Amino acid sequence: MKPFLRRTAYTGPVQAVILDWAGTAVDHGCRGPVAVFSRAFERHGITPEVAEVRAPMGREKREHVQTMLAMPRLAGLWREGHGGEPDEAATDTIFAAVQELMPETLADYATPVPGCVEAIAALRAKGVKIGSCTGYSRDMMVRLMPRAEAAGYKPDAVVTADEVLQGRPWPWMCYLNCMRLGVHPPEAVVKAGDTLADVEEGINAGHWSVGVTRTSNALGLTAEEAAALPADELCRREEELGRAFREAGAHYVISSIVDLPALVDVINARLARGERP
């Protein structure tokens, strides 16, 4: 494929979709990381609330720990229990527990979200490549990726937070995906994820940025819990999260990645008119 030269507007189709992992492509409700961070803090005498664990979700995992330790309640508990400030050494201590717990735990949270495998097949039938990025490190993904592949999900590229200088919301993981997939320009790419950090990452990369609601970290529901929730309540929660995504700059909001093949058709029509994100 000849490289695109930015002398005129790009009017070709979407070439790639870059997906987040937990809460977007696998692990409905993003439960795996919550379990790991909770256990890592509990090892050191601190029991975080679920909301405290979920708030920094989507970011590189050491940064996630650092953000949690900066929260007033957790910082106070650290001072009470350890007699010192929650400094870099404290971050390293808890992050070491995260690194130990994450690989063994994630294997139990590798199930693709309902409709994921079929959606990926539909995207590939349109000629779309599948990239992926995550706040997990490469070592953390070692156990998760084979389980996901066995269940039918195998993206064409996987980029982890420790492969780049900075994680989300910086765009570097998206750019490395584009390099590995051989796709250009940025507007030929859709980035989909279930956190505000995902949305910001996509915007910063110059991609079409898409927020995912039903399977998300923010809702925190398993597929079974989502199905059991009254329809109007589920709709209310999704709409509330969707507003937050749009306020963060998302170009589109979808319920799950099942909606991506149809959305790619919509974006293709806009690209054909010379529109950009």
N, C-alpha and C positions, 0 to 999 in steps of 0.2 A: 504494500500500500504506500502510495506517495504521501509524503508529509504535507499536512495542511499549512499553507502560507497565509498569514493574516493580512491579506490585501483586500479581501472582501469578506462579507459575513459568511459564517459556516452555515450551510443549508442541508447538510447530510443528516443521517439518522443518529439516534443514540447508539453509541458503540459499546458502552459498558455500564453496569450497575455495580456500585460498591456498597456492600452490606456490613453493618455491624453484626456481631455474633450474638451474645446473650441478650435476650429481650427483643431481638429483631428476627434473626434466622433460626436460632435455637433457644432452648430454655425459656419457655413461655412464662412471662412474669419476672424474668431475671432473678431467679431464686438462688442460683449457685453462688454468686459473689456475696450475697447477703449472708449466707451461711458461713462463708469463709471469714469475712471481716468480723462478724460477730464472735466467732470462735477465737480468732486471733487476739481480739481485745480482751475477751474473757480469760484467756491464758494469763493475762497480766492484771487481773482483778477488776476489770471494767466491763460492765454490761451495757453496750450501746442500745439505744432504741432503733427500731427498724428505720424510722424516718431519718435518723442521723447517719445510718449506713447507706441509705439510698441516695441521699442528697448529692454527693460528689460522683455518682455513678457515670461511667463513660470515660473518665479520665484515666491516665496512667496510674497503676495501682499504688506505687509509692506516694505519688501526689495525693491519691485518694486517702491514704493513711494520714498524711500531713494535714490535709483539709479537715479530717475528722478531729484530730488532736487540737486544732485551732478553735473548735467549737467550744463555747464557754463552759457548758456542763461537763463535757468530756475532759477538757483541760483541767477543770477543778478536781475531777475525780483522780486524774493522774497525779496532781500535786498532793492530794490527800494520801494516796496509796504509795507514792514513790518518793515524796519529799523533795521534789525538784520540778523544774519547768518541763513541759512537753516539747523538748528541743529536738535537734537533728538526731541525737543519740536515741531518744525515745521513739522517733519515727523509724529509725533503723531496726530497733528492737521488735516493734510490732510488725514491720514489713517482713522481717525474717520469718515470723510465724505465718504470715500470709503466703510467702513463697513456699513454705513447707506444706501448708494445708491445701493450697489451690490445686495443684495437679491431681492429687488423690480425690478431691471433692468434685472437680469439674466433670470427671468421667460420668458422674451420676446425673449431670445436667446437660447432656449433649443431644437430647432429642430435638429434631427439627420441629418448629411450630407447625400446626396443622396447615396443610396446603403449600408448605415451603417447597418441597421436592417438585410438585407439579408446576409451581410458579417459575422455578428455575428452568425447568424443561421448556416452558412456554417462552421465556425470555431467550433462551438459546436458539429456539426455533426461529426467532426474529433476527438472529445473528448477533445478539448481545452477549458480551463476555461478562463473567461474574467475578468481581473482585471482593475483597473483604478486609476489614481492619478491626482492631480490638485494643482495649486498654490492657489486656493480658500480655504477658511476656511470651516469648517463644517457648521457654521451658514449661510455662503453664499450659500451653496449647498442646503439648505432646500427647497428653492423655485424651483431650477433648476431640481433636481432629479425627482420629481413627474411629471413634464412636459415632461421630456425626456422619462420616463417610459410610460406615456400615449401615446407617439408617437412610442413606440416599443423598446426603448433602455434601458436595465437594466443590468449593469454588475454584476458579482458575488461578487465583492469586490470594495469598494470605499475608498480610503485613501486621506485625505486632508492635506494641508501643516501644519496646526496647530496641527496635531496628532503626529508629529515627531520633533526631536530636530532641524533639519535644512532641508530646502527645497532643490529643485534642485540648482546646479547639484549634490548634495549629493545623495547617493543611498537609503536613509532610507525609502522613500515612496514605492520604489520597494520592499524592503525587507519586509516591513509590509504587502504588498499585498501578497507576497509569503507565509508568515506565515498564513494569513487568508485563503488563497486558499489551503494551504497544498501542495505546489509544491517545488521541489528541484531536481537537483542542479540548480544554476543560468543559466547555458547554456541551460536548458530546457525551458527558458522563452524568449519571444520576447517583447521588449519595443518599442512602436511606438508613435511618437509625432511630432508636427509641428514647434518646436523651437530648437535652438542650445542647450538650457538648457535641453530639453528633450533628445536629442542625447547624451549629456554628462552624464546625469543621467543614461541612459541605459548602457553606457560603464562602468561607475563606479560601477554599480551593477553586472557586469559580464554577462549581457544579450546580445542577438542579438539586436543591436540598429538600429532602422529604422526611417529615416526622411520622413515626409509627406509634399508634396509640394502644390498641387492645392488648398486644403482647408485651407491653412496655414495663420497664422498671418502675415508672411512676404509679401505674395501676397495681403492679405487683401480684397479678392474679394468674393462677394456673389456668390451663384451658378449661378444666372442669369447673373451676370457680367462676370463670367468666360466663360459661354456659348456664350455670345455676343462678346467676344474678338476674333480677328482673330487668327486662329489656330497657325500660325507661331509665333505670339507674345506671346501667352500663353505658347507655347513650350519653347520659349527663356527664359521667366521668370522662368519657372519651372526648366529648365536646370541650370540657374544661381544659384538658391537656392539649387539645388541638389549638385552643386559643393561645396557650403559652408558647406552643411551637411557632405559631404565626407571628406572635409578638417578637419572638427571637429571630424572625426573618425567613422561616420556612416558606418555600415556594408552593409546596403542597403538603397536605396531611392525609394519611391513609390509615385504615384500621389495622391492616396487616400486610405483609409482603405479597399476599394473594392478589392484592389490588395493583401490583406493579406492572404486569404485562399491559393492562388497559391504560395505565397512566403513561407508559412509554409511548403508546400510540398518540396520546394527547400532546406529549412533548415533541414527538416527531413532527407533528403538524405545525407546531410553533417554530421549530428549527427550520422547517421548509420555507417559512415566511421570513427567515433571517433574524428571528428573535433570539435573545440570549438571556440567561438567568439574571 
